[in-house]
Amino acid sequence: MTASNIALLAHQGGWDEILLVAGPIVVIVGLLVIVKKRLDRSVALRNRQVDPLDQGTEGD
């Protein structure tokens, strides 16, 4: 092994530090996407069940 190979393995060129920062960010963004989808679906279901502007087709 040459000195440049040893230095590259010792520091790994900085990509490992990028993973230490980007990894948790990707996990948090992924969780936020999942929560947003669930919330939007919940709101859509709730609005479909109780629609205050829905007059219905029944006549009184």
Rosetta silent file (secondary structure, phi, psi, omega in degrees, C-alpha in Angstrom):
SEQUENCE: MTASNIALLAHQGGWDEILLVAGPIVVIVGLLVIVKKRLDRSVALRNRQVDPLDQGTEGD
SCORE:     score description
SCORE:     0.000 S_00000001
   1 L     0.000  139.155  178.467    0.000    0.000    0.000 S_00000001
   2 L   -89.377  170.333 -179.023    1.217    3.438   -0.813 S_00000001
   3 H   -65.698  -34.714 -179.832    1.010    6.424    1.462 S_00000001
   4 H   -69.575  -35.551  176.731   -1.821    7.953   -0.581 S_00000001
   5 H   -66.703  -40.552  178.851   -3.909    4.765   -0.250 S_00000001
   6 H   -65.159  -40.827  178.667   -3.363    4.711    3.501 S_00000001
   7 H   -65.682  -38.099  179.171   -4.339    8.371    3.776 S_00000001
   8 H   -65.883  -42.720  178.743   -7.469    7.743    1.708 S_00000001
   9 H   -68.729  -33.030 -178.451   -8.492    4.819    3.917 S_00000001
  10 H   -70.854  -39.229 -176.980   -7.747    6.750    7.083 S_00000001
  11 H  -106.085  -21.510  178.729   -9.868    9.751    6.128 S_00000001
  12 H    60.621   22.042  171.533  -12.061    8.202    3.413 S_00000001
  13 H    70.323    5.614  177.369  -12.188   11.449    1.478 S_00000001
  14 H    95.410  -10.119 -177.213  -14.970   13.008    3.535 S_00000001
  15 H   -68.084  -27.324  179.330  -17.811   10.809    2.266 S_00000001
  16 H   -70.298  -34.879  176.300  -18.241    9.209    5.662 S_00000001
  17 H   -68.030  -35.302  177.348  -18.851   12.605    7.275 S_00000001
  18 H   -62.950  -41.804  178.882  -21.414   13.372    4.566 S_00000001
  19 H   -65.029  -35.750  179.359  -23.232   10.138    5.448 S_00000001
  20 H   -66.073  -28.566  178.408  -23.207   11.033    9.137 S_00000001
  21 H   -90.166  -46.096 -174.357  -24.988   14.293    8.335 S_00000001
  22 H   -73.253  -31.229 -178.286  -27.155   13.244    5.400 S_00000001
  23 H   -58.068  -55.505  178.181  -28.340    9.950    6.899 S_00000001
  24 H   -63.187  -33.857  178.444  -30.367   11.413    9.775 S_00000001
  25 H   -64.243  -43.442  178.798  -31.678   14.190    7.532 S_00000001
  26 H   -62.968  -40.538  178.845  -32.974   11.635    5.020 S_00000001
  27 H   -63.690  -45.108 -179.408  -34.623    9.641    7.818 S_00000001
  28 H   -64.511  -43.517  178.888  -36.338   12.746    9.241 S_00000001
  29 H   -63.730  -41.029  177.560  -37.548   13.882    5.811 S_00000001
  30 H   -61.362  -43.096  177.122  -38.865   10.382    5.120 S_00000001
  31 H   -64.391  -38.868  178.064  -40.778   10.343    8.400 S_00000001
  32 H   -64.631  -37.415  177.842  -42.222   13.783    7.667 S_00000001
  33 H   -64.521  -43.665  179.500  -43.432   12.585    4.256 S_00000001
  34 H   -62.865  -45.126 -179.739  -45.130    9.576    5.846 S_00000001
  35 H   -64.121  -40.555  179.761  -46.799   11.726    8.528 S_00000001
  36 H   -63.391  -42.417  178.543  -47.963   14.282    5.921 S_00000001
  37 H   -63.356  -43.058  179.671  -49.551   11.551    3.783 S_00000001
  38 H   -65.030  -40.283  179.670  -51.338   10.072    6.789 S_00000001
  39 H   -66.125  -43.967  178.452  -52.563   13.482    7.896 S_00000001
  40 H   -62.195  -41.104  178.980  -53.829   14.393    4.431 S_00000001
  41 H   -65.962  -39.967  179.494  -55.641   11.063    4.175 S_00000001
  42 H   -64.474  -43.181  179.068  -57.171   11.529    7.630 S_00000001
  43 H   -65.177  -40.438  179.332  -58.372   15.040    6.796 S_00000001
  44 H   -64.237  -41.546  178.351  -59.813   13.849    3.482 S_00000001
  45 H   -66.477  -40.234 -179.954  -61.715   11.035    5.195 S_00000001
  46 H   -66.080  -40.675  179.203  -62.990   13.367    7.887 S_00000001
  47 H   -68.213  -31.638  178.662  -64.149   15.931    5.310 S_00000001
  48 H   -71.880  -33.939 -177.505  -65.900   13.221    3.338 S_00000001
  49 H   -78.112  -41.779 -177.374  -67.768   11.965    6.407 S_00000001
  50 L  -124.388   91.467  179.904  -68.838   15.336    7.801 S_00000001
  51 L  -107.245  106.763 -175.302  -69.256   17.860    4.999 S_00000001
  52 L   -66.787  -21.026 -179.794  -71.070   20.952    6.349 S_00000001
  53 L   -92.995   -4.124 -179.005  -71.825   22.224    2.823 S_00000001
  54 L   -76.670  116.164  179.161  -73.264   18.928    1.644 S_00000001
  55 L   -86.662  -16.242  179.476  -77.012   19.420    1.228 S_00000001
  56 L    77.053  173.605  179.774  -77.540   15.822    0.252 S_00000001
  57 L  -100.748   -4.387 -179.449  -80.006   14.510   -2.309 S_00000001
  58 L   -79.320  138.544  177.412  -82.817   14.094    0.179 S_00000001
  59 L  -105.366  138.299  179.147  -85.594   16.663    0.029 S_00000001
  60 L   -99.021    0.000    0.000  -87.463   17.799    3.124 S_00000001
